[in-house]
């Protein structure tokens, strides 16, 4: 595992908290469920676990993304909102790494750092495709 991905894995809770506070709390999904007992903590725990799992086993990303899409469809979350949330997660992971790189709380070779940011973008592309497939699975129109 690369230095950047190891850093992200070691700081998965902090990175998830960053995403939740910077992006997720502005979503329709959050607004609709913020008063549901235990929902926010369950969302946080699931996100941390999936992030760590993806970093340890990138092959898991497509199936996990598809399952998340199915879950969000079952929860009747608006498609635009779930897609925006999914994309914002990857944006937040990139921002999290950049912030720590610039603050020098995370260091690695510049070339490696940029390669890892691009790797996250590749993960995002793969996961979005499967996320959409999962969301659309039970709909008549594909």
N, C-alpha and C positions, 0 to 999 in steps of 0.2 A: 504494500500500500504506500502511496506517495506521502510525502511530508504534509502536503495541503489536506489530503483526504484524512490522514491520521489526525491532524489538528481539528478538522471539522468533526470527526467522530468523537474525539476527546471532549469537545465543547458542544456536543449535540443538543444538550438541554439549553445552553445559552443561545445557540443559533436558532433553535426553535422558538424560544422566548422572543428573540429579536423579530422573527417572522410574524409571530402572533401579535405582538404589540405594534409593529410597523404596518402590517398589511391585514392580517386575518380579522382583527377586531373592527375593521371598517367594512367587512363583507356582510352581505345579506344573510348568509348562513349563520354567522356569528350573532347578528342582531336577532334572528329568529329563535336562536337557541340559548342565548346567554343566561336566561333565567331557569333553564332546565337543570335541576340538581345533578351535579357530577359531569355534565357534558363537557365543559371547557377543560377540566383536568383529564378526562378520558381522551379528548382530542389531542391534548398536549402529549400525553403518554404514548398514544399511538403514533404520533408524528415523530417523536424522539426514537421510538423503537424501529419504525420504518426507515428513518434516516440512517441509523446505525447499521441496520441490516443491509441496506443498499450499498453503503460504503464498504462493508465486508464482502458482499456478494452482488456485484453489479448485474449479474444475470437475473437476479430477482426483481429488478426494476420494472420490466414490462408486466409481469403478472400482478405485482403489487399495485401498479398504476391502474390496470384493468379492474381489479377488485375495488379500488377506491372510486372509480367511475361508476361502477354498479351500485356501490353503497350510496353515493350522492344522488343517483337517479332514484333509488328506493326512498331516500330521505326527501324527495321532491324538491331538491335544491335547484334553483334556476341554472340552466346550462351555462349562460354567460358568467354567472357568479362563480360556479365551480371551476370553470376554465381559468378565469382570472385568478382565483385563489391558488390553483395548481401552478400557474406560471409565476405568480408572485413568490411562491416558496423557493423556486430556483433563483429568482432575482435576489431574494433575501440571503440565500446561501453565498452567492457571489459577493454581495455587498458585505456580508459578515467577514469573509476572507479578506476582501480589499481593506476594510476598516482595520483589521488586525495587522495586515501587512504594512499599511501606512503608519500605524502606531508603533510598529516594530515589536508587537507582542507575539507575532508569528513571523518567522523568517525562513526563507528558502531562496534558492537561486531564482533570479528574475525569470529566466527562460522556463524553468519548471513551474513557477507560479502561473504564468500565462497559459502554459499547456494545461494546467489543472482547471483554470477558468473555462477554457475551451471544452475540456472533458465534461464539466458540469453542463455546458450548453448541449453537448451530445446526449447526455443523460436526459435532459429536459425534452429534447426532440423525440426520443424513443418513448419516454413516459407519456408525453402528451398524446401521441398517436394511440397508445393503448388505453389511456384514460378516456379519450373520446369514444373508442370502441366499446369500452365497458359501459359508459353512460348510455350509448345508443343501442346496446344489446337488446333491450326489451322494447324498443320503440319500433313501430311499423316502418318508419322511414329511416334509412341508413344514410 
